[in-house]
Amino acid sequence: MSDDPNKQNHRPLAFGMRRATITDVAREAGTGKTSISRYLNGETGVLSPDLRERIEAAIAKLDYRPNQMARGLKRGRNRLIGMLLADLTNPYSVEVLQGVEAACHALGYMPLICHAANEIDIERRYLQLLTTYRVEGVIVNALGVKEELLQGFTQGGIPVVLVDRTVEGIVTDMVGLDNVGAVALATRHLVDEGFDELLFVVQPVTHVSSRRLREAAFRETVAALDASGSTLVVDLADPASTLAELDRRIGAASTAGRRVALFAANGPVALRVAVHLKERYGPNWHTSVALMCIDDSEWAQLAGMTAVRQPTYDIGRRAVEFLHERLGGAVMPARECLLPGELIVRASTLPVDGIAEHAASQGT
């Protein structure tokens, strides 16, 4: 028991105890539910000082917590935003999510996160489930979303923002990396460093527009620079045959005295390739073969790998802002916000005799 008679003693509700309702608060304060609603909605100017004090005391005594979902639905708003992520194990997704959560907090929304685990069927079920939660908007980082699944939102007046990837047949706002510019920047770097053969390593592109864009941009840039380049498709669930082909090409290039550079289309591909290179060539693998990728994961710096850093936080933040603008009544054609990547040069794409010089210039 507190020695201070004016200090309220708050205890958490025991299991099974009923939470206080607005009716309980009204009874305790000696007023009607309308006055309590006005207080909760910030309309305190119409209440007398004495009544406001009684309501505050009643709320504190009963430890009353309003049901925000019920209040939101009554006003036609619940402040829920659905976010569907293809792969939450990908650091890219986590970093985008950080931007989404920060923007939601700043703008008063609650994100409802759905992880599809790279499974199209799970992705489909989550989108169907989000309609039952009456979300106000949806942010989608899609794997294989079909047009008809998103049309249920767009035709119902629920704004949709796509992250990183487009969906055929759906015209809506999209935020992501400038893939063409990022690939061109990275490919030019490899050519400028004097590599004789470039090998673009990418997961199957069938369902993912950003992979198709990056692979096409690689081929176009290689052609424009009159360089030698080719594509190798890897299934991360069963990469053995692809890695064997990778070894064959590296060996053939080495025998011919040609320098080969591997360009991974994203972080998960780069990680699998880097682990393989370390197993095959040892901890100094970058003295035998070059590797760079799009996505600057935390491990990339440890491995000394050159990368194109994506503005992931800004991508997530901007996606929420697009939804917020639509929910505020903005009417305009679908927007495409493509943010530039930043080339981070490390030892993995430098000549062996230039690695020490680069380390010295970076203060390491």
Secondary structure, DSSP 8 states (H G I E B T S, - for coil): --S-TTS-------TT-----HHHHHHHHTS-HHHHHHHHTT-GGGS-HHHHHHHHHHHHHHT----HHHHHHHTT---EEEEEES-TTSHHHHHHHHHHHHHHHHHT-EEEEEE-TT-HHHHHHHHHHHHHTT-SEEEEE-SS--HHHHHHHHTTT--EEEES---TT---EEEEE-HHHHHHHHHHHHHHTT-SEEEEEE---TT-HHHHHHHHHHHHHHHHTT--EEEEE--TTS-HHHHHHHHHHHHHHHHTT--EEEEESSHHHHHHHHHHHHHHH-TTGGGT-EEEEES--HHHHHHT-EEEE--HHHHHHHHHHHHHHHHTT---S--EEEE--EEE--GGGS-HHHHHHHHHHTT-
